[in-house]
Each structure stands twice: as C-alpha cells, then as structure tokens.
C-alpha cells in the first residue's frame, strides 16, 4: 500500500495485490475534497512501476 501526503496530511491511499498472473488494484481512496486533482493518477503510476503483470481495476458495486 502506498499513500499520498501533502504538508504531513494523508490525502489518498492505494494498494496492490498480486493474484495468479495479474495485479489487482485494491483499496483506492482519495479525500473527497481532493478528488479530481490527479492524486489517484499519481498513486496508480507509482504502483504500476511495482509490477510487470497486467493490472486489473475493479469497483465494488455498492460504492458511491
């Protein structure tokens, strides 16, 4: 799991899980007040460097 901080405050987190021949993106959260500012993209870029496997991103059907 990796996090994104600004001025010592955690703004977002994202993790990966290696599963068979893919890497799953897990637990992807960005503070509501900081969404649409590129934080999720920065976290995803960091995690993409940690794997050579295909990446699978899924969403939970009850997410709002």
Secondary structure as UniProt FT lines:
FT   STRAND          2..6
FT   TURN            7..8
FT   STRAND          9..19
FT   TURN            20..21
FT   STRAND          22..30
FT   HELIX           32..34
FT   TURN            35..36
FT   HELIX           39..48
FT   TURN            49..50
FT   STRAND          54..56
FT   TURN            61..62
//
